[in-house]
Amino acid sequence: MRVLVVEDDVRLAEVLSSGLTAEGFDVDVVHDGFDGYWQAREGAHDVVVLDVLLPSISGYAVAKRLRAEEVWTPVLMLTAKDGEYDEADGLDVGADDYLRKPFSFVVLVARLRALARRGATPRPRLLSHGGLSLDPESGECMVNGKQLTLQPRERALLEALLRNRNRVMSKDRLLNAVWGLDSAGDTNLVEVYVSYLRRKIGAARIETIRSLGYRLVDPDA
């Protein structure tokens, strides 16, 4: 498995490279945002580990450019910044997962393997279903032609449901998709945000499947 590490902290990059190599990964390392963009764009990597604060251009800008050019290599963002809005920013520009520093190396490896298994799945710019649409990049959401304002976690939850429309998503899967592995087991978060989202997009659009989870449906179908 080939991994690109884009990290300006040379010491941390060396530790990551050494540790990932020991785990059987083939690792490339760059320390600059623009170099990382070109390596991710031109190289055949299975996953990219991308720091947020980089010289030349930020990790957010790198991820946004890659997705705009339909480069779908999974991206895991690393940052020393804290707070859900920073995490939501990373997800909004196309990152697949998010890890705050300091982090567990064991968790990093697990997440990289999970992302690699997912693969470089194309993600259309506009997600839509039954009169409901979401632009993951801009965050713009429309229901039957009416624009809605969603909070970052609500957008991330809606995106997860839209990408799996007509399929049942367990609370654990939604928790991992929206909050990451750090929140594993706290499924009350999912219930609370499903309730928030239902109030905005219409309760009938999110179906509860007892003991299994939730499914996005077209209420008019």
C-alpha positions in Angstrom: 0.0 0.0 0.0 1.5 3.3 -1.1 1.0 6.3 1.2 1.9 10.0 0.6 2.7 12.0 3.8 2.5 15.8 3.4 3.8 17.2 6.7 6.0 20.2 7.3 7.3 19.1 10.7 10.3 17.2 9.5 10.7 15.2 12.7 7.1 14.1 12.7 7.3 13.2 9.0 10.3 11.0 9.7 8.6 9.3 12.6 5.5 8.6 10.5 7.6 7.4 7.5 9.6 5.0 9.7 6.5 3.7 11.6 4.4 3.2 8.4 7.3 1.5 6.6 7.6 -0.9 9.5 3.9 -1.6 9.1 4.4 -2.6 5.5 3.5 0.7 3.8 5.4 2.2 0.9 5.8 5.8 2.0 6.6 9.0 0.1 7.2 12.2 2.1 7.0 15.9 1.2 7.1 19.0 3.4 5.3 21.6 1.3 1.7 22.1 0.3 2.3 22.7 -3.3 4.7 19.7 -3.6 2.1 17.6 -1.8 -0.6 18.7 -4.3 1.5 17.7 -7.3 2.6 14.4 -5.7 -1.0 13.5 -4.9 -2.1 14.6 -8.4 0.6 12.7 -10.3 1.5 9.8 -8.1 -0.3 6.5 -7.7 -1.0 6.6 -4.0 -3.6 4.6 -2.1 -4.1 7.2 0.5 -2.7 10.7 1.4 -1.9 11.9 5.0 -2.2 15.6 4.7 -1.3 18.2 7.4 -3.5 21.4 7.5 -0.9 24.0 8.2 1.7 23.8 5.4 4.1 26.1 3.6 2.9 27.6 0.2 -0.7 26.4 0.3 -2.7 24.8 3.2 -3.9 21.3 3.4 -7.5 22.6 2.9 -6.4 24.1 -0.4 -4.6 20.9 -1.5 -7.7 18.8 -0.8 -10.0 21.2 -2.5 -7.8 21.4 -5.7 -7.6 17.6 -5.8 -11.3 17.1 -5.6 -12.0 19.9 -8.2 -9.7 18.0 -10.6 -11.6 14.7 -9.8 -8.6 13.1 -8.0 -10.4 10.9 -5.6 -7.5 9.3 -3.6 -8.7 9.1 0.1 -7.3 11.9 2.2 -6.7 11.8 6.0 -6.1 15.3 7.4 -3.8 15.9 10.4 -4.0 19.1 12.4 -3.0 20.7 15.7 -6.1 22.8 15.5 -9.1 21.8 17.6 -12.8 22.2 17.3 -15.6 20.7 15.2 -15.7 23.7 12.8 -12.0 23.0 11.8 -12.9 19.4 11.3 -16.0 20.3 9.3 -13.9 22.6 7.1 -11.6 19.7 6.2 -14.5 17.4 5.4 -16.2 20.1 3.4 -13.2 20.5 1.0 -13.1 16.8 0.3 -11.1 15.1 3.1 -12.3 11.6 4.1 -11.1 11.5 7.7 -9.6 13.8 10.3 -7.1 13.2 13.1 -6.0 15.8 15.7 -2.4 16.0 17.0 -1.2 14.4 19.2 -2.7 11.1 17.9 -2.3 7.4 18.4 -0.2 5.8 15.8 -2.2 2.6 16.1 -5.4 4.6 15.3 -3.7 6.3 12.4 -2.7 2.9 10.9 -6.2 1.6 11.3 -7.8 4.6 9.7 -5.3 4.5 6.7 -6.1 0.8 6.1 -9.9 1.6 6.3 -9.5 4.4 3.8 -7.4 2.3 1.4 -10.1 -0.4 1.5 -12.7 2.2 0.6 -10.6 3.1 -2.5 -10.7 6.2 -4.8 -14.4 6.3 -5.2 -15.6 9.1 -7.5 -17.7 11.7 -5.6 -20.0 13.8 -7.8 -20.1 17.5 -6.9 -23.8 17.6 -6.4 -25.6 15.0 -4.3 -29.3 14.8 -4.8 -32.3 12.6 -4.0 -36.1 13.2 -4.3 -36.0 17.1 -4.4 -33.2 17.3 -1.9 -29.7 18.3 -3.0 -26.4 19.1 -1.3 -23.2 20.6 -2.7 -20.5 19.1 -0.3 -18.0 21.7 -1.4 -20.0 24.9 -0.9 -22.4 23.4 1.7 -25.4 24.7 -0.2 -28.5 22.6 0.5 -31.8 22.8 -1.3 -35.2 21.1 -0.6 -37.7 21.4 -3.4 -36.0 24.6 -4.6 -35.8 26.2 -1.2 -32.3 26.9 0.3 -31.6 25.7 3.8 -28.9 26.7 6.3 -27.2 23.6 7.9 -24.6 23.5 10.6 -21.3 21.7 9.8 -22.3 18.4 11.5 -25.7 18.5 10.0 -24.2 18.9 6.5 -21.8 16.0 7.2 -24.6 13.8 8.4 -26.7 14.6 5.4 -23.8 14.0 3.0 -23.3 10.5 4.5 -27.0 9.7 4.1 -27.1 11.1 0.5 -24.0 9.0 -0.5 -25.8 5.9 0.8 -29.4 6.9 -0.2 -31.9 4.0 0.0 -29.4 2.0 2.1 -29.7 1.6 5.9 -26.9 3.3 7.7 -26.2 2.1 11.3 -25.6 4.6 14.0 -22.1 3.4 14.4 -21.4 3.9 10.7 -22.9 7.4 10.8 -20.9 8.2 13.9 -17.7 7.1 12.2 -18.5 9.0 9.0 -19.4 12.3 10.8 -17.5 12.3 14.0 -14.6 9.8 13.4 -13.4 6.9 15.4 -12.6 9.1 18.4 -16.4 9.2 19.2 -16.9 5.5 18.8 -19.8 4.2 20.9 -21.5 7.6 21.6 -24.5 7.0 19.3 -26.6 9.5 21.2 -24.9 12.1 19.0 -26.3 10.5 15.9 -29.9 10.5 17.4 -29.6 14.2 18.4 -28.3 15.3 15.0 -30.8 13.2 13.0 -33.5 15.0 15.0 -32.0 18.4 14.1 -31.7 17.4 10.4 -35.3 16.1 10.3 -36.6 19.5 11.5 -34.9 21.2 8.5 -35.3 18.8 5.6 -38.6 17.1 6.7 -39.0 14.2 9.1 -40.4 11.9 6.4 -37.0 12.0 4.5 -35.1 10.1 7.2 -36.6 6.7 7.9 -35.8 4.9 11.2 -35.2 1.2 10.7 -35.7 -0.3 14.1 -32.6 -1.9 15.6 -30.7 -1.2 12.4 -30.3 2.6 11.9 -31.5 5.2 9.4 -32.2 5.5 5.7 -32.7 8.5 3.5 -35.8 8.1 1.4 -37.9 10.1 -1.1 -41.2 10.8 0.7 -43.0 11.3 -2.7 -41.8 8.0 -4.2 
